[in-house]
Every structure is written in C-alpha cells, then in structure tokens.
Amino acid sequence: MSVRQLKENKITKDGRAWVFIQYSKGLDGKRHQYQSQAYMTEEEAIQAEKYI
C-alpha cells in the first residue's frame, strides 16, 4: 500500500488531497486497485491505511 497526493484536478472542494492505494489479487488472478477516500493530511491517510 502507498500514500499519495492527488493531482490538482482531483483535489476535493474542501482541500482533501491525500489517499492510500491498495492492490489485491482477485479470484481471477488479476491485480485490482482500491483507492481510499481523500484525507486532509498525509498523517491522516497513513493512520487510515494502518486500520485497513
């Protein structure tokens, strides 16, 4: 998993710009990507990532 900052055109109206991305293998053997909701700070995204 990784914590990333969204591109400028994807930032929410209230300024949330940090997400974490998780990859997992599905039943078909392919990788699937999950992107979390946006968070205000990098630290919040890291804390949320720990609980998933």
PQR file with spaces between the fields and no chain letter, atoms N, CA, C, O and H, PARSE charges and radii, in Angstrom:
ATOM       1  N    MET     1       0.846   -1.178    0.000 -0.4000 1.5000
ATOM       2  CA   MET     1       0.000    0.000    0.000 -0.0000 2.0000
ATOM       3  C    MET     1       0.889    1.239    0.000  0.5500 1.7000
ATOM       4  O    MET     1       2.019    1.224    0.489 -0.5500 1.4000
ATOM       5  N    SER     2       0.351    2.286   -0.553 -0.4000 1.5000
ATOM       6  CA   SER     2       1.122    3.516   -0.590 -0.0000 2.0000
ATOM       7  C    SER     2       0.209    4.717   -0.383  0.5500 1.7000
ATOM       8  O    SER     2      -0.970    4.693   -0.736 -0.5500 1.4000
ATOM       9  H    SER     2      -0.567    2.298   -0.950  0.4000 1.0000
ATOM      10  N    VAL     3       0.774    5.752    0.189 -0.4000 1.5000
ATOM      11  CA   VAL     3       0.052    7.001    0.410 -0.0000 2.0000
ATOM      12  C    VAL     3       0.525    7.975   -0.651  0.5500 1.7000
ATOM      13  O    VAL     3       1.726    8.166   -0.843 -0.5500 1.4000
ATOM      14  H    VAL     3       1.732    5.771    0.476  0.4000 1.0000
ATOM      15  N    ARG     4      -0.438    8.598   -1.348 -0.4000 1.5000
ATOM      16  CA   ARG     4      -0.105    9.513   -2.426 -0.0000 2.0000
ATOM      17  C    ARG     4      -0.952   10.768   -2.342  0.5500 1.7000
ATOM      18  O    ARG     4      -2.024   10.779   -1.738 -0.5500 1.4000
ATOM      19  H    ARG     4      -1.413    8.444   -1.192  0.4000 1.0000
ATOM      20  N    GLN     5      -0.447   11.826   -2.959 -0.4000 1.5000
ATOM      21  CA   GLN     5      -1.202   13.062   -3.054 -0.0000 2.0000
ATOM      22  C    GLN     5      -1.890   13.078   -4.414  0.5500 1.7000
ATOM      23  O    GLN     5      -1.282   12.740   -5.430 -0.5500 1.4000
ATOM      24  H    GLN     5       0.425   11.817   -3.450  0.4000 1.0000
ATOM      25  N    LEU     6      -3.169   13.477   -4.427 -0.4000 1.5000
ATOM      26  CA   LEU     6      -3.926   13.522   -5.660 -0.0000 2.0000
ATOM      27  C    LEU     6      -3.434   14.637   -6.566  0.5500 1.7000
ATOM      28  O    LEU     6      -2.841   15.614   -6.108 -0.5500 1.4000
ATOM      29  H    LEU     6      -3.663   13.752   -3.602  0.4000 1.0000
ATOM      30  N    LYS     7      -3.691   14.476   -7.863 -0.4000 1.5000
ATOM      31  CA   LYS     7      -3.365   15.533   -8.807 -0.0000 2.0000
ATOM      32  C    LYS     7      -4.263   16.736   -8.534  0.5500 1.7000
ATOM      33  O    LYS     7      -5.314   16.612   -7.906 -0.5500 1.4000
ATOM      34  H    LYS     7      -4.173   13.682   -8.234  0.4000 1.0000
ATOM      35  N    GLU     8      -3.840   17.878   -9.006 -0.4000 1.5000
ATOM      36  CA   GLU     8      -4.537   19.125   -8.694 -0.0000 2.0000
ATOM      37  C    GLU     8      -5.996   19.115   -9.144  0.5500 1.7000
ATOM      38  O    GLU     8      -6.844   19.697   -8.468 -0.5500 1.4000
ATOM      39  H    GLU     8      -2.986   17.979   -9.516  0.4000 1.0000
ATOM      40  N    ASN     9      -6.305   18.477  -10.255 -0.4000 1.5000
ATOM      41  CA   ASN     9      -7.687   18.459  -10.739 -0.0000 2.0000
ATOM      42  C    ASN     9      -8.562   17.435  -10.018  0.5500 1.7000
ATOM      43  O    ASN     9      -9.770   17.400  -10.249 -0.5500 1.4000
ATOM      44  H    ASN     9      -5.616   18.005  -10.804  0.4000 1.0000
ATOM      45  N    LYS    10      -7.984   16.602   -9.152 -0.4000 1.5000
ATOM      46  CA   LYS    10      -8.740   15.597   -8.400 -0.0000 2.0000
ATOM      47  C    LYS    10      -8.944   15.968   -6.934  0.5500 1.7000
ATOM      48  O    LYS    10      -9.631   15.247   -6.211 -0.5500 1.4000
ATOM      49  H    LYS    10      -7.002   16.631   -8.965  0.4000 1.0000
ATOM      50  N    ILE    11      -8.359   17.082   -6.481 -0.4000 1.5000
ATOM      51  CA   ILE    11      -8.498   17.508   -5.096 -0.0000 2.0000
ATOM      52  C    ILE    11      -9.936   17.922   -4.835  0.5500 1.7000
ATOM      53  O    ILE    11     -10.550   18.572   -5.681 -0.5500 1.4000
ATOM      54  H    ILE    11      -7.801   17.668   -7.069  0.4000 1.0000
ATOM      55  N    THR    12     -10.485   17.559   -3.682 -0.4000 1.5000
ATOM      56  CA   THR    12     -11.872   17.880   -3.361 -0.0000 2.0000
ATOM      57  C    THR    12     -12.049   19.370   -3.094  0.5500 1.7000
ATOM      58  O    THR    12     -11.073   20.095   -2.904 -0.5500 1.4000
ATOM      59  H    THR    12      -9.985   17.031   -2.995  0.4000 1.0000
ATOM      60  N    LYS    13     -13.296   19.817   -3.081 -0.4000 1.5000
ATOM      61  CA   LYS    13     -13.585   21.241   -2.890 -0.0000 2.0000
ATOM      62  C    LYS    13     -13.119   21.762   -1.541  0.5500 1.7000
ATOM      63  O    LYS    13     -12.756   22.931   -1.418 -0.5500 1.4000
ATOM      64  H    LYS    13     -14.088   19.227   -3.236  0.4000 1.0000
ATOM      65  N    ASP    14     -13.127   20.906   -0.534 -0.4000 1.5000
ATOM      66  CA   ASP    14     -12.688   21.357    0.793 -0.0000 2.0000
ATOM      67  C    ASP    14     -11.190   21.132    1.025  0.5500 1.7000
ATOM      68  O    ASP    14     -10.717   21.326    2.145 -0.5500 1.4000
ATOM      69  H    ASP    14     -13.422   19.956   -0.634  0.4000 1.0000
ATOM      70  N    GLY    15     -10.437   20.733    0.008 -0.4000 1.5000
ATOM      71  CA   GLY    15      -8.987   20.674    0.097 -0.0000 2.0000
ATOM      72  C    GLY    15      -8.380   19.342    0.461  0.5500 1.7000
ATOM      73  O    GLY    15      -7.172   19.261    0.681 -0.5500 1.4000
ATOM      74  H    GLY    15     -10.821   20.576   -0.902  0.4000 1.0000
ATOM      75  N    ARG    16      -9.182   18.288    0.531 -0.4000 1.5000
ATOM      76  CA   ARG    16      -8.623   16.975    0.862 -0.0000 2.0000
ATOM      77  C    ARG    16      -7.870   16.436   -0.358  0.5500 1.7000
ATOM      78  O    ARG    16      -8.417   16.379   -1.459 -0.5500 1.4000
ATOM      79  H    ARG    16     -10.164   18.354    0.352  0.4000 1.0000
ATOM      80  N    ALA    17      -6.612   16.043   -0.151 -0.4000 1.5000
ATOM      81  CA   ALA    17      -5.778   15.682   -1.296 -0.0000 2.0000
ATOM      82  C    ALA    17      -4.961   14.407   -1.101  0.5500 1.7000
ATOM      83  O    ALA    17      -4.229   14.020   -2.012 -0.5500 1.4000
ATOM      84  H    ALA    17      -6.167   16.090    0.744  0.4000 1.0000
ATOM      85  N    TRP    18      -5.055   13.746    0.034 -0.4000 1.5000
ATOM      86  CA   TRP    18      -4.218   12.572    0.303 -0.0000 2.0000
ATOM      87  C    TRP    18      -5.062   11.307    0.319  0.5500 1.7000
ATOM      88  O    TRP    18      -6.120   11.278    0.949 -0.5500 1.4000
ATOM      89  H    TRP    18      -5.650   14.060    0.774  0.4000 1.0000
ATOM      90  N    VAL    19      -4.610   10.259   -0.365 -0.4000 1.5000
ATOM      91  CA   VAL    19      -5.293    8.964   -0.415 -0.0000 2.0000
ATOM      92  C    VAL    19      -4.267    7.855   -0.223  0.5500 1.7000
ATOM      93  O    VAL    19      -3.062    8.075   -0.352 -0.5500 1.4000
ATOM      94  H    VAL    19      -3.751   10.282   -0.877  0.4000 1.0000
ATOM      95  N    PHE    20      -4.763    6.657    0.089 -0.4000 1.5000
ATOM      96  CA   PHE    20      -3.872    5.498    0.037 -0.0000 2.0000
ATOM      97  C    PHE    20      -4.430    4.533   -0.984  0.5500 1.7000
ATOM      98  O    PHE    20      -5.641    4.450   -1.193 -0.5500 1.4000
ATOM      99  H    PHE    20      -5.741    6.478    0.194  0.4000 1.0000
ATOM     100  N    ILE    21      -3.530    3.809   -1.612 -0.4000 1.5000
ATOM     101  CA   ILE    21      -3.889    2.882   -2.676 -0.0000 2.0000
ATOM     102  C    ILE    21      -3.467    1.486   -2.263  0.5500 1.7000
ATOM     103  O    ILE    21      -2.341    1.268   -1.816 -0.5500 1.4000
ATOM     104  H    ILE    21      -2.547    3.877   -1.442  0.4000 1.0000
ATOM     105  N    GLN    22      -4.377    0.552   -2.419 -0.4000 1.5000
ATOM     106  CA   GLN    22      -4.131   -0.837   -2.028 -0.0000 2.0000
ATOM     107  C    GLN    22      -4.362   -1.723   -3.250  0.5500 1.7000
ATOM     108  O    GLN    22      -5.330   -1.535   -3.988 -0.5500 1.4000
ATOM     109  H    GLN    22      -5.292    0.729   -2.783  0.4000 1.0000
ATOM     110  N    TYR    23      -3.481   -2.674   -3.454 -0.4000 1.5000
ATOM     111  CA   TYR    23      -3.614   -3.635   -4.532 -0.0000 2.0000
ATOM     112  C    TYR    23      -3.897   -5.005   -3.939  0.5500 1.7000
ATOM     113  O    TYR    23      -3.319   -5.382   -2.920 -0.5500 1.4000
ATOM     114  H    TYR    23      -2.695   -2.826   -2.855  0.4000 1.0000
ATOM     115  N    SER    24      -4.796   -5.752   -4.589 -0.4000 1.5000
ATOM     116  CA   SER    24      -5.069   -7.110   -4.141 -0.0000 2.0000
ATOM     117  C    SER    24      -5.356   -7.970   -5.364  0.5500 1.7000
ATOM     118  O    SER    24      -5.741   -7.463   -6.418 -0.5500 1.4000
ATOM     119  H    SER    24      -5.265   -5.446   -5.417  0.4000 1.0000
ATOM     120  N    LYS    25      -5.166   -9.271   -5.210 -0.4000 1.5000
ATOM     121  CA   LYS    25      -5.451  -10.189   -6.304 -0.0000 2.0000
ATOM     122  C    LYS    25      -6.871  -10.695   -6.173  0.5500 1.7000
ATOM     123  O    LYS    25      -7.303  -11.085   -5.089 -0.5500 1.4000
ATOM     124  H    LYS    25      -4.854   -9.682   -4.353  0.4000 1.0000
ATOM     125  N    GLY    26      -7.594  -10.687   -7.279 -0.4000 1.5000
ATOM     126  CA   GLY    26      -8.952  -11.187   -7.294 -0.0000 2.0000
ATOM     127  C    GLY    26      -8.979  -12.683   -7.525  0.5500 1.7000
ATOM     128  O    GLY    26      -7.934  -13.325   -7.632 -0.5500 1.4000
ATOM     129  H    GLY    26      -7.243  -10.370   -8.160  0.4000 1.0000
ATOM     130  N    LEU    27     -10.169  -13.231   -7.602 -0.4000 1.5000
ATOM     131  CA   LEU    27     -10.309  -14.667   -7.829 -0.0000 2.0000
ATOM     132  C    LEU    27      -9.839  -15.076   -9.214  0.5500 1.7000
ATOM     133  O    LEU    27      -9.489  -16.234   -9.441 -0.5500 1.4000
ATOM     134  H    LEU    27     -11.018  -12.710   -7.515  0.4000 1.0000
ATOM     135  N    ASP    28      -9.831  -14.125  -10.138 -0.4000 1.5000
ATOM     136  CA   ASP    28      -9.363  -14.411  -11.487 -0.0000 2.0000
ATOM     137  C    ASP    28      -7.849  -14.301  -11.622  0.5500 1.7000
ATOM     138  O    ASP    28      -7.313  -14.543  -12.703 -0.5500 1.4000
ATOM     139  H    ASP    28     -10.115  -13.184   -9.953  0.4000 1.0000
ATOM     140  N    GLY    29      -7.145  -13.939  -10.544 -0.4000 1.5000
ATOM     141  CA   GLY    29      -5.692  -13.863  -10.541 -0.0000 2.0000
ATOM     142  C    GLY    29      -5.147  -12.512  -10.968  0.5500 1.7000
ATOM     143  O    GLY    29      -3.932  -12.318  -10.963 -0.5500 1.4000
ATOM     144  H    GLY    29      -7.581  -13.742   -9.666  0.4000 1.0000
ATOM     145  N    LYS    30      -5.999  -11.581  -11.335 -0.4000 1.5000
ATOM     146  CA   LYS    30      -5.551  -10.264  -11.761 -0.0000 2.0000
ATOM     147  C    LYS    30      -5.457   -9.325  -10.566  0.5500 1.7000
ATOM     148  O    LYS    30      -6.137   -9.514   -9.557 -0.5500 1.4000
ATOM     149  H    LYS    30      -6.987  -11.739  -11.339  0.4000 1.0000
ATOM     150  N    ARG    31      -4.596   -8.299  -10.695 -0.4000 1.5000
ATOM     151  CA   ARG    31      -4.461   -7.293   -9.647 -0.0000 2.0000
ATOM     152  C    ARG    31      -5.592   -6.284   -9.771  0.5500 1.7000
ATOM     153  O    ARG    31      -5.924   -5.835  -10.869 -0.5500 1.4000
ATOM     154  H    ARG    31      -4.044   -8.145  -11.515  0.4000 1.0000
ATOM     155  N    HIS    32      -6.179   -5.934   -8.635 -0.4000 1.5000
ATOM     156  CA   HIS    32      -7.224   -4.931   -8.584 -0.0000 2.0000
ATOM     157  C    HIS    32      -6.773   -3.815   -7.654  0.5500 1.7000
ATOM     158  O    HIS    32      -6.128   -4.062   -6.635 -0.5500 1.4000
ATOM     159  H    HIS    32      -5.909   -6.299   -7.743  0.4000 1.0000
ATOM     160  N    GLN    33      -7.119   -2.590   -8.015 -0.4000 1.5000
ATOM     161  CA   GLN    33      -6.689   -1.424   -7.252 -0.0000 2.0000
ATOM     162  C    GLN    33      -7.859   -0.841   -6.482  0.5500 1.7000
ATOM     163  O    GLN    33      -8.958   -0.693   -7.017 -0.5500 1.4000
ATOM     164  H    GLN    33      -7.643   -2.389   -8.843  0.4000 1.0000
ATOM     165  N    TYR    34      -7.615   -0.511   -5.223 -0.4000 1.5000
ATOM     166  CA   TYR    34      -8.592    0.163   -4.374 -0.0000 2.0000
ATOM     167  C    TYR    34      -7.995    1.493   -3.949  0.5500 1.7000
ATOM     168  O    TYR    34      -6.885    1.539   -3.419 -0.5500 1.4000
ATOM     169  H    TYR    34      -6.722   -0.631   -4.788  0.4000 1.0000
ATOM     170  N    GLN    35      -8.729    2.580   -4.180 -0.4000 1.5000
ATOM     171  CA   GLN    35      -8.292    3.902   -3.735 -0.0000 2.0000
ATOM     172  C    GLN    35      -9.242    4.382   -2.656  0.5500 1.7000
ATOM     173  O    GLN    35     -10.460    4.360   -2.831 -0.5500 1.4000
ATOM     174  H    GLN    35      -9.631    2.543   -4.611  0.4000 1.0000
ATOM     175  N    SER    36      -8.679    4.816   -1.542 -0.4000 1.5000
ATOM     176  CA   SER    36      -9.486    5.237   -0.396 -0.0000 2.0000
ATOM     177  C    SER    36     -10.131    6.584   -0.646  0.5500 1.7000
ATOM     178  O    SER    36      -9.911    7.224   -1.674 -0.5500 1.4000
ATOM     179  H    SER    36      -7.690    4.834   -1.400  0.4000 1.0000
ATOM     180  N    GLN    37     -10.925    6.994    0.310 -0.4000 1.5000
ATOM     181  CA   GLN    37     -11.450    8.349    0.277 -0.0000 2.0000
ATOM     182  C    GLN    37     -10.303    9.320    0.506  0.5500 1.7000
ATOM     183  O    GLN    37      -9.226    8.911    0.939 -0.5500 1.4000
ATOM     184  H    GLN    37     -11.104    6.475    1.146  0.4000 1.0000
ATOM     185  N    ALA    38     -10.514   10.585    0.225 -0.4000 1.5000
ATOM     186  CA   ALA    38      -9.453   11.582    0.374 -0.0000 2.0000
ATOM     187  C    ALA    38      -9.368   12.073    1.820  0.5500 1.7000
ATOM     188  O    ALA    38     -10.382   12.183    2.509 -0.5500 1.4000
ATOM     189  H    ALA    38     -11.388   10.918   -0.127  0.4000 1.0000
ATOM     190  N    TYR    39      -8.154   12.365    2.265 -0.4000 1.5000
ATOM     191  CA   TYR    39      -7.888   12.869    3.617 -0.0000 2.0000
ATOM     192  C    TYR    39      -7.186   14.215    3.523  0.5500 1.7000
ATOM     193  O    TYR    39      -6.557   14.520    2.510 -0.5500 1.4000
ATOM     194  H    TYR    39      -7.331   12.276    1.705  0.4000 1.0000
ATOM     195  N    MET    40      -7.292   15.024    4.577 -0.4000 1.5000
ATOM     196  CA   MET    40      -6.710   16.364    4.594 -0.0000 2.0000
ATOM     197  C    MET    40      -5.182   16.333    4.659  0.5500 1.7000
ATOM     198  O    MET    40      -4.523   17.105    3.963 -0.5500 1.4000
ATOM     199  H    MET    40      -7.803   14.777    5.400  0.4000 1.0000
ATOM     200  N    THR    41      -4.620   15.464    5.474 -0.4000 1.5000
ATOM     201  CA   THR    41      -3.173   15.443    5.646 -0.0000 2.0000
ATOM     202  C    THR    41      -2.623   14.053    5.350  0.5500 1.7000
ATOM     203  O    THR    41      -3.348   13.059    5.334 -0.5500 1.4000
ATOM     204  H    THR    41      -5.155   14.837    6.039  0.4000 1.0000
ATOM     205  N    GLU    42      -1.332   14.023    5.120 -0.4000 1.5000
ATOM     206  CA   GLU    42      -0.655   12.757    4.861 -0.0000 2.0000
ATOM     207  C    GLU    42      -0.711   11.852    6.085  0.5500 1.7000
ATOM     208  O    GLU    42      -0.860   10.637    5.947 -0.5500 1.4000
ATOM     209  H    GLU    42      -0.742   14.830    5.133  0.4000 1.0000
ATOM     210  N    GLU    43      -0.595   12.426    7.279 -0.4000 1.5000
ATOM     211  CA   GLU    43      -0.625   11.632    8.511 -0.0000 2.0000
ATOM     212  C    GLU    43      -1.974   10.941    8.692  0.5500 1.7000
ATOM     213  O    GLU    43      -2.023    9.792    9.130 -0.5500 1.4000
ATOM     214  H    GLU    43      -0.475   13.413    7.391  0.4000 1.0000
ATOM     215  N    GLU    44      -3.072   11.631    8.359 -0.4000 1.5000
ATOM     216  CA   GLU    44      -4.401   11.012    8.457 -0.0000 2.0000
ATOM     217  C    GLU    44      -4.517    9.829    7.507  0.5500 1.7000
ATOM     218  O    GLU    44      -5.085    8.797    7.866 -0.5500 1.4000
ATOM     219  H    GLU    44      -3.032   12.565    8.003  0.4000 1.0000
ATOM     220  N    ALA    45      -3.988    9.971    6.305 -0.4000 1.5000
ATOM     221  CA   ALA    45      -4.045    8.879    5.329 -0.0000 2.0000
ATOM     222  C    ALA    45      -3.213    7.686    5.802  0.5500 1.7000
ATOM     223  O    ALA    45      -3.623    6.539    5.622 -0.5500 1.4000
ATOM     224  H    ALA    45      -3.527   10.809    6.013  0.4000 1.0000
ATOM     225  N    ILE    46      -2.063    7.940    6.397 -0.4000 1.5000
ATOM     226  CA   ILE    46      -1.220    6.856    6.914 -0.0000 2.0000
ATOM     227  C    ILE    46      -1.931    6.124    8.051  0.5500 1.7000
ATOM     228  O    ILE    46      -1.909    4.894    8.099 -0.5500 1.4000
ATOM     229  H    ILE    46      -1.730    8.871    6.543  0.4000 1.0000
ATOM     230  N    GLN    47      -2.561    6.865    8.968 -0.4000 1.5000
ATOM     231  CA   GLN    47      -3.294    6.243   10.072 -0.0000 2.0000
ATOM     232  C    GLN    47      -4.458    5.405    9.555  0.5500 1.7000
ATOM     233  O    GLN    47      -4.696    4.308   10.059 -0.5500 1.4000
ATOM     234  H    GLN    47      -2.579    7.864    8.929  0.4000 1.0000
ATOM     235  N    ALA    48      -5.182    5.900    8.565 -0.4000 1.5000
ATOM     236  CA   ALA    48      -6.310    5.139    7.994 -0.0000 2.0000
ATOM     237  C    ALA    48      -5.810    3.893    7.296  0.5500 1.7000
ATOM     238  O    ALA    48      -6.469    2.854    7.338 -0.5500 1.4000
ATOM     239  H    ALA    48      -4.988    6.792    8.156  0.4000 1.0000
ATOM     240  N    GLU    49      -4.655    3.978    6.653 -0.4000 1.5000
ATOM     241  CA   GLU    49      -4.077    2.835    5.961 -0.0000 2.0000
ATOM     242  C    GLU    49      -3.747    1.714    6.926  0.5500 1.7000
ATOM     243  O    GLU    49      -3.870    0.542    6.568 -0.5500 1.4000
ATOM     244  H    GLU    49      -4.120    4.822    6.619  0.4000 1.0000
ATOM     245  N    LYS    50      -3.340    2.034    8.117 -0.4000 1.5000
ATOM     246  CA   LYS    50      -2.968    1.039    9.120 -0.0000 2.0000
ATOM     247  C    LYS    50      -4.159    0.203    9.567  0.5500 1.7000
ATOM     248  O    LYS    50      -3.985   -0.949    9.966 -0.5500 1.4000
ATOM     249  H    LYS    50      -3.241    2.986    8.409  0.4000 1.0000
ATOM     250  N    TYR    51      -5.366    0.762    9.508 -0.4000 1.5000
ATOM     251  CA   TYR    51      -6.551    0.062   10.008 -0.0000 2.0000
ATOM     252  C    TYR    51      -7.250   -0.750    8.941  0.5500 1.7000
ATOM     253  O    TYR    51      -8.224   -1.438    9.245 -0.5500 1.4000
ATOM     254  H    TYR    51      -5.508    1.697    9.184  0.4000 1.0000
ATOM     255  N    ILE    52      -6.795   -0.696    7.716 -0.4000 1.5000
ATOM     256  CA   ILE    52      -7.416   -1.484    6.640 -0.0000 2.0000
ATOM     257  C    ILE    52      -6.785   -2.848    6.573  0.5500 1.7000
ATOM     258  O    ILE    52      -7.166   -3.664    5.735 -0.5500 1.4000
ATOM     259  H    ILE    52      -6.003   -0.137    7.469  0.4000 1.0000
